[in-house]
């Protein structure tokens, strides 16, 4: 029974880490990344549609994204969707495709993005602590000897130590990526 709780706890912790990594990809590091456009919704014939479903997104250069719509008549709607998404990049429409030039990051902008990444890492740590608390409560409710409860709680603590360390490592990697010019 304790093993089941530990398995579920570890799965939840892995999900929390994956969620943090997904949020990290939305913080731009001065390089083009199609994931920057994941949240962009386009009003296509009256329906809000994800940009990914309306166009191919490619990276012709390190600081440039090219968006080629499947339906050329949707190009102005895509352009409007990018403006409304407020991602801080102005789209250039050449009639066939939309080009997004990603500006170089200033020192202040880099620091702001590091703060944002730090916030995401802290959110993840909070989620991990909540998962630990839930697991400890579940273990405490079991009708097993006290020694088993104690060892189960120690196993949960080992898990949170492992995943907190992983959060720190992933944050350091993102911080290095953001601060490198």
MDAnalysis code that builds the backbone (N, CA, C; Angstrom):
import MDAnalysis as mda
import numpy as np

u = mda.Universe.empty(543, n_residues=181, atom_resindex=np.repeat(np.arange(181), 3), trajectory=True)
u.add_TopologyAttr("name", ["N", "CA", "C"] * 181)
u.add_TopologyAttr("resid", np.arange(1, 182))
u.add_TopologyAttr("resname", ["UNK", "UNK", "UNK", "UNK", "UNK", "UNK", "UNK", "UNK", "UNK", "UNK", "UNK", "UNK", "UNK", "UNK", "UNK", "UNK", "UNK", "UNK", "UNK", "UNK", "UNK", "UNK", "UNK", "UNK", "UNK", "UNK", "UNK", "UNK", "UNK", "UNK", "UNK", "UNK", "UNK", "UNK", "UNK", "UNK", "UNK", "UNK", "UNK", "UNK", "UNK", "UNK", "UNK", "UNK", "UNK", "UNK", "UNK", "UNK", "UNK", "UNK", "UNK", "UNK", "UNK", "UNK", "UNK", "UNK", "UNK", "UNK", "UNK", "UNK", "UNK", "UNK", "UNK", "UNK", "UNK", "UNK", "UNK", "UNK", "UNK", "UNK", "UNK", "UNK", "UNK", "UNK", "UNK", "UNK", "UNK", "UNK", "UNK", "UNK", "UNK", "UNK", "UNK", "UNK", "UNK", "UNK", "UNK", "UNK", "UNK", "UNK", "UNK", "UNK", "UNK", "UNK", "UNK", "UNK", "UNK", "UNK", "UNK", "UNK", "UNK", "UNK", "UNK", "UNK", "UNK", "UNK", "UNK", "UNK", "UNK", "UNK", "UNK", "UNK", "UNK", "UNK", "UNK", "UNK", "UNK", "UNK", "UNK", "UNK", "UNK", "UNK", "UNK", "UNK", "UNK", "UNK", "UNK", "UNK", "UNK", "UNK", "UNK", "UNK", "UNK", "UNK", "UNK", "UNK", "UNK", "UNK", "UNK", "UNK", "UNK", "UNK", "UNK", "UNK", "UNK", "UNK", "UNK", "UNK", "UNK", "UNK", "UNK", "UNK", "UNK", "UNK", "UNK", "UNK", "UNK", "UNK", "UNK", "UNK", "UNK", "UNK", "UNK", "UNK", "UNK", "UNK", "UNK", "UNK", "UNK", "UNK", "UNK", "UNK", "UNK", "UNK", "UNK", "UNK", "UNK", "UNK", "UNK", "UNK", "UNK"])
u.atoms.positions = np.array([
    [0.821, -1.193, 0.000],
    [0.000, 0.000, 0.000],
    [0.875, 1.271, 0.000],
    [1.911, 1.267, 0.820],
    [2.814, 2.424, 0.872],
    [3.527, 2.586, -0.473],
    [3.878, 1.448, -1.107],
    [4.558, 1.502, -2.408],
    [3.672, 2.190, -3.448],
    [2.364, 1.897, -3.394],
    [1.414, 2.518, -4.312],
    [1.393, 4.040, -4.128],
    [1.345, 4.461, -2.888],
    [1.336, 5.896, -2.580],
    [2.628, 6.536, -3.084],
    [3.756, 5.862, -2.871],
    [5.044, 6.399, -3.323],
    [5.094, 6.509, -4.844],
    [4.552, 5.485, -5.534],
    [4.531, 5.515, -6.995],
    [3.716, 6.702, -7.497],
    [2.511, 6.869, -6.934],
    [1.650, 7.979, -7.339],
    [2.305, 9.326, -7.032],
    [2.954, 9.398, -5.876],
    [3.637, 10.636, -5.481],
    [4.732, 10.973, -6.476],
    [5.513, 9.972, -6.857],
    [6.600, 10.227, -7.805],
    [6.049, 10.649, -9.167],
    [4.960, 10.022, -9.604],
    [4.355, 10.414, -10.890],
    [3.885, 11.863, -10.850],
    [3.278, 12.272, -9.744],
    [2.815, 13.655, -9.613],
    [3.998, 14.625, -9.614],
    [5.093, 14.236, -8.969],
    [6.274, 15.103, -8.924],
    [6.896, 15.245, -10.316],
    [6.927, 14.142, -11.076],
    [7.454, 14.200, -12.442],
    [6.585, 15.136, -13.287],
    [5.262, 15.062, -13.118],
    [4.355, 15.963, -13.845],
    [4.617, 17.427, -13.491],
    [4.883, 17.692, -12.217],
    [5.165, 19.062, -11.781],
    [6.438, 19.585, -12.462],
    [7.465, 18.736, -12.544],
    [8.721, 19.125, -13.197],
    [8.465, 19.390, -14.686],
    [7.702, 18.508, -15.340],
    [7.412, 18.684, -16.765],
    [6.642, 19.977, -17.012],
    [5.715, 20.294, -16.125],
    [4.951, 21.531, -16.250],
    [5.874, 22.749, -16.148],
    [6.815, 22.693, -15.201],
    [7.765, 23.792, -15.050],
    [8.605, 23.941, -16.327],
    [9.074, 22.815, -16.884],
    [9.879, 22.876, -18.103],
    [9.087, 23.479, -19.258],
    [7.804, 23.118, -19.343],
    [6.949, 23.660, -20.403],
    [6.827, 25.179, -20.243],
    [6.679, 25.636, -18.999],
    [6.589, 27.074, -18.740],
    [7.915, 27.764, -19.065],
    [9.038, 27.072, -18.816],
    [10.351, 27.633, -19.140],
    [10.485, 27.872, -20.647],
    [9.922, 26.988, -21.480],
    [10.079, 27.157, -22.930],
    [9.378, 28.417, -23.425],
    [8.390, 28.905, -22.685],
    [7.691, 30.123, -23.094],
    [8.471, 31.389, -22.773],
    [9.553, 31.261, -22.006],
    [10.408, 32.415, -21.726],
    [11.458, 32.456, -22.826],
    [11.418, 33.501, -23.621],
    [12.344, 33.518, -24.748],
    [13.746, 33.924, -24.310],
    [14.714, 33.328, -24.965],
    [16.106, 33.581, -24.605],
    [16.843, 34.318, -25.719],
    [16.105, 35.107, -26.510],
    [16.753, 35.846, -27.581],
    [16.920, 35.033, -28.846],
    [16.512, 33.755, -28.800],
    [16.581, 32.896, -29.978],
    [15.163, 32.544, -30.394],
    [14.998, 32.260, -31.664],
    [13.692, 31.871, -32.172],
    [13.338, 30.472, -31.682],
    [12.104, 30.314, -31.241],
    [11.620, 29.026, -30.765],
    [10.127, 28.953, -31.075],
    [9.690, 27.990, -31.871],
    [8.269, 27.895, -32.214],
    [7.360, 27.784, -30.991],
    [7.869, 27.304, -29.874],
    [7.061, 27.174, -28.655],
    [6.620, 28.542, -28.134],
    [7.291, 29.622, -28.576],
    [6.904, 30.969, -28.162],
    [5.479, 31.293, -28.622],
    [5.039, 30.609, -29.671],
    [3.735, 30.897, -30.264],
    [2.654, 29.910, -29.818],
    [2.962, 29.071, -28.839],
    [2.000, 28.062, -28.385],
    [0.696, 28.666, -27.885],
    [0.753, 29.804, -27.240],
    [-0.449, 30.396, -26.676],
    [-1.219, 31.295, -27.641],
    [-0.731, 31.429, -28.876],
    [-1.368, 32.335, -29.831],
    [-2.625, 31.678, -30.417],
    [-3.749, 32.371, -30.234],
    [-5.024, 31.902, -30.788],
    [-5.446, 32.869, -31.894],
    [-5.971, 32.302, -32.990],
    [-6.366, 33.097, -34.145],
    [-7.864, 32.924, -34.367],
    [-8.562, 34.042, -34.595],
    [-9.990, 33.989, -34.893],
    [-10.130, 33.611, -36.361],
    [-10.367, 32.334, -36.616],
    [-10.436, 31.799, -37.976],
    [-11.880, 31.409, -38.270],
    [-12.537, 32.181, -39.100],
    [-13.962, 31.996, -39.426],
    [-14.814, 31.921, -38.168],
    [-14.564, 32.828, -37.222],
    [-15.380, 32.946, -36.024],
    [-15.021, 31.985, -34.906],
    [-14.000, 31.154, -35.098],
    [-13.602, 30.178, -34.076],
    [-12.159, 30.451, -33.671],
    [-11.907, 30.538, -32.360],
    [-10.529, 30.699, -31.891],
    [-9.786, 29.383, -32.104],
    [-8.734, 29.447, -32.925],
    [-7.983, 28.265, -33.326],
    [-6.514, 28.477, -32.995],
    [-5.830, 27.460, -32.453],
    [-4.387, 27.600, -32.203],
    [-3.626, 27.859, -33.510],
    [-2.650, 28.736, -33.452],
    [-1.859, 29.090, -34.630],
    [-1.239, 27.858, -35.288],
    [-0.801, 26.900, -34.472],
    [-0.149, 25.691, -34.989],
    [-1.031, 24.937, -35.989],
    [-2.359, 25.049, -35.828],
    [-3.280, 24.325, -36.706],
    [-3.546, 25.059, -38.018],
    [-3.102, 26.311, -38.104],
    [-3.384, 27.108, -39.288],
    [-2.166, 27.349, -40.173],
    [-0.976, 27.046, -39.664],
    [0.225, 27.400, -40.417],
    [1.406, 26.536, -40.007],
    [2.410, 26.513, -40.877],
    [3.680, 25.879, -40.503],
    [4.583, 26.975, -39.953],
    [5.297, 26.629, -38.902],
    [6.193, 27.595, -38.261],
    [7.610, 27.072, -38.426],
    [8.458, 27.865, -39.059],
    [9.842, 27.437, -39.270],
    [10.808, 28.498, -38.749],
    [12.081, 28.110, -38.666],
    [13.121, 29.015, -38.160],
    [14.165, 29.189, -39.259],
    [13.999, 30.205, -40.130],
    [14.979, 30.394, -41.202],
    [16.337, 30.891, -40.687],
    [16.322, 31.665, -39.606],
    [17.557, 32.170, -38.993],
    [17.430, 32.059, -37.485],
    [18.519, 32.238, -36.775],
    [18.527, 32.066, -35.319],
    [17.559, 33.008, -34.599],
    [17.341, 34.199, -35.136],
    [16.463, 35.182, -34.483],
    [15.245, 35.509, -35.340],
    [14.744, 34.504, -36.034],
    [13.620, 34.776, -36.918],
    [12.692, 33.564, -36.992],
    [11.391, 33.820, -36.958],
    [10.385, 32.789, -37.145],
    [9.606, 33.115, -38.412],
    [9.345, 32.107, -39.235],
    [8.538, 32.290, -40.439],
    [7.253, 31.488, -40.259],
    [6.123, 32.146, -40.459],
    [4.815, 31.508, -40.308],
    [4.155, 31.503, -41.679],
    [3.992, 30.315, -42.255],
    [3.375, 30.184, -43.581],
    [2.012, 29.525, -43.418],
    [0.935, 30.320, -43.596],
    [-0.411, 29.768, -43.409],
    [-0.783, 28.763, -44.501],
    [-1.593, 27.772, -44.144],
    [-2.082, 26.800, -45.114],
    [-3.079, 27.477, -46.055],
    [-3.836, 28.433, -45.519],
    [-4.838, 29.177, -46.279],
    [-4.389, 30.637, -46.302],
    [-3.986, 31.131, -47.494],
    [-3.438, 32.496, -47.578],
    [-4.432, 33.570, -47.154],
    [-5.728, 33.272, -47.214],
    [-6.726, 34.277, -46.822],
    [-6.736, 34.505, -45.310],
    [-6.098, 33.597, -44.564],
    [-6.084, 33.723, -43.099],
    [-4.904, 34.539, -42.584],
    [-4.076, 35.046, -43.487],
    [-2.836, 35.717, -43.059],
    [-3.104, 36.941, -42.181],
    [-4.129, 37.731, -42.502],
    [-4.408, 38.923, -41.683],
    [-4.957, 38.516, -40.314],
    [-5.741, 37.432, -40.255],
    [-6.258, 36.948, -38.968],
    [-5.113, 36.437, -38.101],
    [-4.130, 35.779, -38.713],
    [-2.965, 35.291, -37.971],
    [-2.166, 36.471, -37.426],
    [-1.974, 37.476, -38.276],
    [-1.245, 38.675, -37.858],
    [-1.949, 39.335, -36.661],
    [-3.264, 39.446, -36.740],
    [-4.043, 40.041, -35.654],
    [-3.930, 39.200, -34.384],
    [-3.958, 37.867, -34.526],
    [-3.821, 36.965, -33.381],
    [-2.480, 37.131, -32.680],
    [-1.425, 37.345, -33.457],
    [-0.086, 37.552, -32.877],
    [-0.048, 38.870, -32.111],
    [-0.653, 39.919, -32.678],
    [-0.726, 41.208, -31.973],
    [-1.461, 41.040, -30.645],
    [-2.612, 40.359, -30.692],
    [-3.443, 40.212, -29.496],
    [-2.804, 39.321, -28.434],
    [-1.929, 38.402, -28.854],
    [-1.274, 37.506, -27.899],
    [-0.267, 38.259, -27.033],
    [0.129, 39.453, -27.486],
    [1.020, 40.309, -26.709],
    [2.316, 39.598, -26.309],
    [2.996, 39.021, -27.328],
    [4.253, 38.316, -27.048],
    [5.463, 39.230, -27.191],
    [5.224, 40.494, -27.506],
    [6.312, 41.460, -27.560],
    [7.075, 41.459, -28.869],
    [6.481, 40.889, -29.920],
    [7.147, 40.837, -31.222],
    [6.161, 41.346, -32.269],
    [6.636, 42.221, -33.150],
    [5.773, 42.766, -34.198],
    [5.887, 41.903, -35.446],
    [4.752, 41.403, -35.947],
    [4.796, 40.574, -37.157],
    [4.959, 41.416, -38.425],
    [5.718, 40.887, -39.385],
    [5.884, 41.520, -40.704],
    [5.210, 40.624, -41.729],
    [4.234, 41.170, -42.442],
    [3.452, 40.415, -43.407],
    [3.959, 40.737, -44.809],
    [4.388, 39.720, -45.573],
    [4.846, 39.982, -46.937],
    [3.856, 39.454, -47.979],
    [2.640, 39.127, -47.552],
    [1.615, 38.658, -48.479],
    [1.501, 37.146, -48.555],
    [2.620, 36.450, -48.387],
    [2.593, 34.987, -48.422],
    [2.858, 34.376, -47.056],
    [3.656, 35.059, -46.273],
    [3.998, 34.550, -44.943],
    [4.210, 35.705, -43.983],
    [4.268, 35.347, -42.697],
    [4.523, 36.349, -41.666],
    [5.903, 36.066, -41.090],
    [6.715, 37.097, -41.012],
    [8.061, 36.960, -40.459],
    [8.070, 37.650, -39.093],
    [8.585, 36.945, -38.093],
    [8.758, 37.526, -36.765],
    [10.248, 37.633, -36.491],
    [10.742, 38.863, -36.353],
    [12.144, 39.079, -35.998],
    [12.226, 39.212, -34.483],
    [12.965, 38.312, -33.857],
    [13.092, 38.332, -32.406],
    [14.217, 39.295, -32.040],
    [13.899, 40.359, -31.299],
    [14.936, 41.340, -30.953],
    [15.928, 40.763, -29.945],
    [17.138, 41.294, -29.981],
    [18.147, 40.900, -28.989],
    [17.691, 41.379, -27.616],
    [17.994, 40.599, -26.607],
    [17.563, 40.948, -25.255],
    [18.536, 41.925, -24.602],
    [17.981, 42.901, -23.902],
    [18.817, 43.821, -23.130],
    [19.116, 43.166, -21.777],
    [20.048, 43.728, -21.059],
    [20.415, 43.198, -19.739],
    [19.218, 43.214, -18.793],
    [18.459, 44.314, -18.807],
    [17.278, 44.415, -17.939],
    [16.234, 43.356, -18.296],
    [16.017, 43.167, -19.589],
    [15.043, 42.167, -20.028],
    [15.482, 40.775, -19.591],
    [16.766, 40.499, -19.729],
    [17.297, 39.195, -19.299],
    [17.027, 38.978, -17.809],
    [17.288, 40.008, -17.012],
    [17.056, 39.888, -15.554],
    [15.576, 39.642, -15.253],
    [14.694, 40.336, -15.994],
    [13.253, 40.126, -15.809],
    [12.870, 38.689, -16.133],
    [13.422, 38.156, -17.209],
    [13.124, 36.773, -17.587],
    [13.667, 35.783, -16.565],
    [14.837, 36.096, -15.984],
    [15.383, 35.230, -14.935],
    [14.457, 35.248, -13.717],
    [13.939, 36.442, -13.377],
    [12.984, 36.539, -12.256],
    [11.744, 35.701, -12.537],
    [11.276, 35.774, -13.781],
    [10.099, 35.010, -14.176],
    [10.382, 33.501, -14.053],
    [11.552, 33.074, -14.509],
    [11.934, 31.659, -14.419],
    [12.050, 31.235, -12.954],
    [12.601, 32.126, -12.130],
    [12.736, 31.834, -10.702],
    [11.355, 31.646, -10.070],
    [10.397, 32.476, -10.486],
    [9.022, 32.348, -10.002],
    [8.422, 31.006, -10.397],
    [8.667, 30.575, -11.638],
    [8.163, 29.278, -12.089],
    [8.785, 28.144, -11.278],
    [10.094, 28.267, -10.990],
    [10.771, 27.241, -10.194],
    [10.194, 27.200, -8.781],
    [9.930, 28.361, -8.214],
    [9.359, 28.408, -6.865],
    [7.940, 27.834, -6.858],
    [7.158, 28.128, -7.889],
    [5.822, 27.531, -8.009],
    [5.915, 26.015, -8.021],
    [6.901, 25.502, -8.746],
    [7.086, 24.054, -8.822],
    [7.445, 23.484, -7.451],
    [8.316, 24.186, -6.715],
    [8.682, 23.718, -5.365],
    [7.456, 23.676, -4.452],
    [6.576, 24.675, -4.582],
    [5.353, 24.707, -3.773],
    [4.476, 23.503, -4.105],
    [4.342, 23.219, -5.406],
    [3.546, 22.056, -5.826],
    [4.164, 20.781, -5.250],
    [5.489, 20.673, -5.296],
    [6.160, 19.479, -4.748],
    [5.887, 19.342, -3.251],
    [5.936, 20.458, -2.524],
    [5.662, 20.395, -1.081],
    [4.225, 19.948, -0.809],
    [3.287, 20.442, -1.615],
    [1.891, 20.028, -1.454],
    [1.719, 18.535, -1.736],
    [2.432, 18.046, -2.754],
    [2.375, 16.618, -3.075],
    [2.929, 15.810, -1.906],
    [4.040, 16.284, -1.330],
    [4.624, 15.594, -0.173],
    [3.629, 15.559, 0.977],
    [2.993, 16.685, 1.240],
    [2.028, 16.772, 2.342],
    [0.875, 15.783, 2.131],
    [0.356, 15.727, 0.920],
    [-0.731, 14.795, 0.621],
    [-0.285, 13.348, 0.802],
    [0.932, 13.051, 0.345],
    [1.450, 11.683, 0.469],
    [1.625, 11.306, 1.946],
    [2.169, 12.226, 2.732],
    [2.358, 11.945, 4.163],
    [1.016, 11.734, 4.868],
    [-0.004, 12.500, 4.486],
    [-1.330, 12.311, 5.069],
    [-1.886, 10.940, 4.700],
    [-1.715, 10.562, 3.438],
    [-2.219, 9.263, 2.980],
    [-1.509, 8.120, 3.708],
    [-0.208, 8.265, 3.899],
    [0.555, 7.226, 4.605],
    [0.126, 7.174, 6.069],
    [-0.095, 8.339, 6.666],
    [-0.507, 8.394, 8.073],
    [-1.862, 7.749, 8.326],
    [-2.728, 7.751, 7.323],
    [-4.062, 7.180, 7.476],
    [-4.073, 5.654, 7.370],
    [-2.981, 5.087, 6.866],
    [-2.933, 3.629, 6.698],
    [-2.894, 2.925, 8.053],
    [-3.484, 1.752, 8.069],
    [-3.479, 0.936, 9.296],
    [-2.300, -0.034, 9.220],
    [-1.108, 0.487, 9.397],
    [0.119, -0.320, 9.363],
    [0.969, 0.053, 10.573],
    [1.963, -0.778, 10.886],
    [2.830, -0.453, 12.034],
    [3.496, 0.918, 11.878],
    [3.778, 1.537, 13.032],
    [4.357, 2.882, 13.040],
    [5.700, 2.942, 12.329],
    [6.480, 1.863, 12.413],
    [7.780, 1.830, 11.731],
    [7.596, 1.953, 10.212],
    [6.571, 1.288, 9.679],
    [6.304, 1.358, 8.242],
    [5.883, 2.775, 7.842],
    [5.081, 3.412, 8.682],
    [4.662, 4.796, 8.414],
    [5.892, 5.696, 8.388],
    [6.765, 5.514, 9.378],
    [7.990, 6.324, 9.471],
    [8.863, 6.132, 8.227],
    [9.069, 4.875, 7.811],
    [9.923, 4.625, 6.638],
    [9.259, 5.151, 5.366],
    [7.914, 5.098, 5.294],
    [7.198, 5.646, 4.142],
    [7.387, 7.146, 4.043],
    [7.277, 7.833, 5.200],
    [7.481, 9.285, 5.204],
    [8.912, 9.646, 4.839],
    [9.871, 8.825, 5.275],
    [11.277, 9.068, 4.906],
    [11.470, 8.894, 3.399],
    [10.795, 7.905, 2.820],
    [10.885, 7.698, 1.368],
    [10.311, 8.892, 0.613],
    [9.209, 9.439, 1.114],
    [8.605, 10.621, 0.486],
    [9.581, 11.792, 0.571],
    [10.252, 11.940, 1.717],
    [11.227, 13.023, 1.886],
    [12.387, 12.860, 0.909],
    [12.830, 11.604, 0.702],
    [13.906, 11.357, -0.271],
    [13.460, 11.777, -1.676],
    [12.186, 11.477, -1.998],
    [11.658, 11.862, -3.310],
    [11.660, 13.381, -3.475],
    [11.183, 14.086, -2.454],
    [11.112, 15.553, -2.600],
    [12.512, 16.149, -2.670],
    [13.459, 15.579, -1.947],
    [14.843, 16.074, -2.034],
    [15.373, 15.894, -3.450],
    [15.097, 14.730, -4.027],
    [15.554, 14.426, -5.390],
    [14.960, 15.419, -6.384],
    [13.650, 15.648, -6.297],
    [12.997, 16.513, -7.282],
    [13.270, 17.996, -7.032],
    [13.477, 18.411, -5.789],
    [13.886, 19.797, -5.529],
    [15.252, 20.065, -6.147],
    [16.143, 19.070, -6.057],
    [17.463, 19.198, -6.657],
    [17.338, 19.327, -8.182],
    [16.409, 18.553, -8.764],
    [16.181, 18.623, -10.207],
    [15.647, 20.005, -10.613],
    [14.749, 20.566, -9.796],
    [14.213, 21.915, -10.062],
    [15.369, 22.916, -10.063],
    [16.247, 22.827, -9.061],
    [17.392, 23.745, -8.975],
    [18.286, 23.631, -10.208],
    [18.561, 22.386, -10.637],
    [19.432, 22.179, -11.798],
    [18.807, 22.762, -13.061],
    [17.533, 22.508, -13.260],
    [16.865, 23.002, -14.462],
    [16.769, 24.530, -14.454],
    [16.571, 25.119, -13.270],
    [16.542, 26.575, -13.180],
    [17.919, 27.153, -13.511],
    [18.983, 26.541, -12.998],
    [20.337, 27.038, -13.283],
    [20.633, 26.989, -14.781],
    [20.200, 25.911, -15.440],
    [20.405, 25.790, -16.892],
    [19.670, 26.918, -17.609],
    [18.407, 27.167, -17.222],
    [17.613, 28.222, -17.862],
    [18.219, 29.597, -17.582],
    [18.687, 29.804, -16.345],
    [19.299, 31.081, -15.986],
    [20.558, 31.321, -16.828],
    [21.378, 30.294, -16.995],
    [22.592, 30.405, -17.804],
    [22.220, 30.724, -19.244],
    [21.187, 30.045, -19.749],
    [20.731, 30.281, -21.128],
    [20.248, 31.720, -21.297],
    [19.510, 32.227, -20.319],
    [18.977, 33.588, -20.424],
    [20.064, 34.653, -20.298],
    [21.037, 34.426, -19.448],
    [22.048, 35.447, -19.195],
    [23.196, 35.432, -20.203],
    [23.332, 34.355, -21.005],
    [24.401, 34.327, -21.995],
    [23.999, 35.180, -23.196],
    [24.958, 35.930, -23.691],
    [24.666, 36.864, -24.789],
    [24.884, 36.182, -26.119],
])
